[in-house]
Each structure stands twice: as structure tokens, then as C-alpha cells.
């Protein structure tokens, strides 16, 4: 272990003693104890030189919450896709309304005497299909704006 660390020996003829000094103050720092209980905690924290060496933007990114332009763009794209997926139900409502009135025309052509009764059923079917379409539109708007 002693051979691994270079030492400088200085001798003094007046004192008759030999002193050894190392290049690092490792032996001195191990032998001295902290003067206060918080001194060891203070030494464990990064020095002000290290904190000042970090770029300002790097320190700011570590502190701020996760929000970037890319994440905002991905959320906006997800909202638009959700709105489009929910709006597909509007086409189903349109097809349903078309089928209701097609059945009304076909039923009236087969038996013209029940035209009034079939028209009431057609209006009821139209209202149900339109309600489903409006619910779908509401869900798509909620996906976009809420």
C-alpha cells in the first residue's frame, strides 16, 4: 500500500527526524474528524463549483415539471384521433336514418292505407337514430376539449 502512493521524504539534520508528505491530503482528511455534526453532511453535498459548472438549462430542466413541446403535440394528436374515432358514430346515425325512411317508403308502397301509422313509427325511429348521433357528437367534443 505504501508503494502505491508516492511519498516525499524530507530529512532535517537539526531535528534528527524524518517526515513524510503525500501528494494528496487523504491521510490528513481521514485523521481529522468534523468539528460539528453537520460538517459531514455538508461535505456530502456537491460543492458550489460543481453546481456552477452545470449549465443553467440543465438545472432548470431538472426542476420544472415534465412538459415539453413534443408531449404537448402528442396529447393534441391523441385528442384529435379520439375525436375522429368518436365521430365515426355520426355516420352510423346517418345510415340508420336512411334505413328508417327507406323502410317508410317501402311500407307505404306495399300498403298505402297504413301510411299515417308508418309515418309515426318513422319519426320515432328518426328521433332514436338522431339521439345516438348527438350522443356520439357530444363524446367526440368531450374528447377534444375536455
Phi, psi and omega in degrees: 000322180291329182286338182286333181252122181293138181238153177243118181260131176236132181246149179234123181286334181286319183272334179076016181238154179249130177247149179241136176233134177265168178287332180248157180268030182297315182294323180289322181290330178285329183279334181269139178262154178297144183286329179235161179296332181275354181294321180291325177292321180296323179290333181285339180281152179294146183286166180292332177294319179293319178295322179287337180285335178291142177293151182299320182294323179296320178291324182290323179294327181289333184270323188282155179291165184289103174206118178225170181294323181294317180295320178296320179294321179294323177294319180294320178295320179296321177297316181295321178294321177295320178295317179294319179295322179286331182285348177298331178298336177296325178292325176296323177294321178296319178295319180297318179296319177298319179292324179297313182284335173293320178293325177298314181295317181294318179294322178292325179292326181282321182218090183295343183286341180257026183299317181297316179295317180294325180294322177297317178295324180293320178294321177296317177296320177299318180296319179295316179295319180293324178296318178297319177297319179291323175297319179295319177297319178297317180294321179293323176291324176294323178294329182278316191253351180246000000 
